Amino acid sequence: MSDDEDAPFPDPIAIPIEDALDLHAFLPRETPAVVASYLEAAASAGFREVRLIHGRGSGVQRQRVRETLSRHPLVERFGGREPVAWWS
Protein backbone atom coordinates (compact mmCIF):
# COMPACT_ATOMS: atom_id res chain seq x y z
CA MET A 1 0.00 0.00 0.00
CA SER A 2 1.37 3.45 -0.87
CA ASP A 3 1.46 6.41 1.50
CA ASP A 4 -1.44 8.00 -0.42
CA GLU A 5 -3.59 4.95 0.19
CA ASP A 6 -2.87 5.14 3.92
CA ALA A 7 -3.96 8.76 4.19
CA PRO A 8 -7.37 9.16 5.86
CA PHE A 9 -8.31 11.93 3.42
CA PRO A 10 -6.48 11.51 0.12
CA ASP A 11 -7.93 14.66 -1.45
CA PRO A 12 -8.68 18.06 0.07
CA ILE A 13 -12.28 18.47 1.11
CA ALA A 14 -14.00 21.54 -0.33
CA ILE A 15 -15.98 23.37 2.32
CA PRO A 16 -18.58 25.83 1.05
CA ILE A 17 -17.97 29.41 2.12
CA GLU A 18 -20.93 30.78 4.06
CA ASP A 19 -21.56 33.93 6.09
CA ALA A 20 -20.41 32.27 9.34
CA LEU A 21 -17.49 30.13 10.43
CA ASP A 22 -17.66 27.95 13.55
CA LEU A 23 -14.17 27.75 15.05
CA HIS A 24 -14.96 25.08 17.66
CA ALA A 25 -13.17 22.40 15.62
CA PHE A 26 -9.90 24.35 15.47
CA LEU A 27 -7.11 24.67 18.02
CA PRO A 28 -6.28 28.21 19.17
CA ARG A 29 -2.89 28.03 17.43
CA GLU A 30 -4.70 27.31 14.13
CA THR A 31 -7.13 30.20 14.51
CA PRO A 32 -5.14 33.06 12.92
CA ALA A 33 -4.44 31.14 9.69
CA VAL A 34 -7.97 29.71 9.49
CA VAL A 35 -9.61 33.11 10.07
CA ALA A 36 -7.35 34.89 7.57
CA SER A 37 -8.00 32.27 4.87
CA TYR A 38 -11.72 32.32 5.58
CA LEU A 39 -11.92 36.14 5.38
CA GLU A 40 -10.23 36.16 1.99
CA ALA A 41 -12.43 33.36 0.66
CA ALA A 42 -15.58 35.03 2.02
CA ALA A 43 -14.64 38.35 0.41
CA SER A 44 -13.95 36.58 -2.90
CA ALA A 45 -17.36 34.90 -2.63
CA GLY A 46 -19.01 38.32 -2.32
CA PHE A 47 -19.72 38.46 1.41
CA ARG A 48 -19.34 41.89 3.01
CA GLU A 49 -20.14 40.73 6.54
CA VAL A 50 -19.32 37.45 8.28
CA ARG A 51 -19.74 35.98 11.75
CA LEU A 52 -16.97 34.06 13.50
CA ILE A 53 -18.21 31.69 16.19
CA HIS A 54 -15.49 31.12 18.77
CA GLY A 55 -17.58 29.90 21.70
CA ARG A 56 -17.14 30.53 25.40
CA GLY A 57 -14.50 29.40 27.81
CA SER A 58 -11.21 30.88 28.92
CA GLY A 59 -11.23 33.43 26.10
CA VAL A 60 -8.11 32.22 24.28
CA GLN A 61 -9.98 31.59 21.02
CA ARG A 62 -11.86 34.89 21.30
CA GLN A 63 -8.61 36.82 21.82
CA ARG A 64 -6.95 35.15 18.82
CA VAL A 65 -9.95 35.97 16.62
CA ARG A 66 -9.96 39.62 17.70
CA GLU A 67 -6.20 39.96 17.20
CA THR A 68 -6.47 38.49 13.71
CA LEU A 69 -9.39 40.75 12.79
CA SER A 70 -7.61 43.84 14.09
CA ARG A 71 -4.65 43.19 11.78
CA HIS A 72 -6.36 41.86 8.66
CA PRO A 73 -6.25 44.33 5.74
CA LEU A 74 -9.79 43.50 4.53
CA VAL A 75 -11.49 44.15 7.87
CA GLU A 76 -12.81 47.69 8.31
CA ARG A 77 -14.43 47.06 11.67
CA PHE A 78 -15.62 44.25 13.90
CA GLY A 79 -17.54 43.82 17.10
CA GLY A 80 -19.98 41.79 19.11
CA ARG A 81 -19.83 38.87 21.49
CA GLU A 82 -19.24 36.52 18.55
CA PRO A 83 -17.33 38.93 16.29
CA VAL A 84 -18.89 40.15 13.11
CA ALA A 85 -16.42 41.58 10.58
CA TRP A 86 -17.33 44.09 7.87
CA TRP A 87 -15.58 45.36 4.77
CA SER A 88 -16.56 47.16 1.59
N, C-alpha and C positions, 0 to 999 in steps of 0.2 A: 504494500500500500504506500502511495506517495504521501508527502507532507500535506499536499492539497486535499487529499482524500480524508486525512485525519482532522482537518480543520472543522470546527463545529459549524461555521458559517463560511462556506467557500467564496461567496460573492457578497459584496456590500448590499445591505438592505436599504432600499430607498424609503425614506420616511416623508410623508407629505408635509409640506410647510403649511401651518395653520396660524391663526392669530394668537395662539397661546402655546407655551412650552412648559411642560411639567418637569422640573429638575430633580424630582425625588429619586430617580434611578441613577443619578450621577453623583460621584464623590466630589466633595468641595474642591479638591485640587483640579478636577476636570472642568469645573464650572466656567472659568474665564474663557477657555477655548470653545466650549460648547455654546455659550451665550454669544460670543463674537461671531461664530460661524452661523448661528441661527439668525442673528440680526441682519447679516448680509444676505442670507437666503430669503428672509422675510421681505426685506426691502426690494430685492430682485423680483419677488413674486407679486409686488404691488401693495404690500401692507404698509400703512403709515403709522399704525399703532399696534403694539403687541403686549401681551401679558406674560410675565415670567413667574411661574408658580414655584416658590422655593420651600414652602412649608414653614412649620414652626419648630422650635427646639432651641438650641443654644445660640442661634443667630449667625453661625459661621457661614452657612450657605447664603443667607440674606446679605451679609456684609460683602461676600465675594461678588454677588450679583450687582449690588450698588456700586462697588469699586469699578467693575467692568463697564457698567453703563456710564459712569461719570467720565470715563476715558475714551469711550468709543466715538469715533468721528461722525457717525451717522446720527447719534442720539442728540436731539435738541434739548429734551427735558425728560424727566421721569419722576414718578412719585407713587405713593400708595403703599398699603400694607404688603400686597403682592405687587411689586413694581410694574407699572405700565410705562413703556417707552414710546416717545413720539418723535417723528422726523417729517420733513417735507419732501 
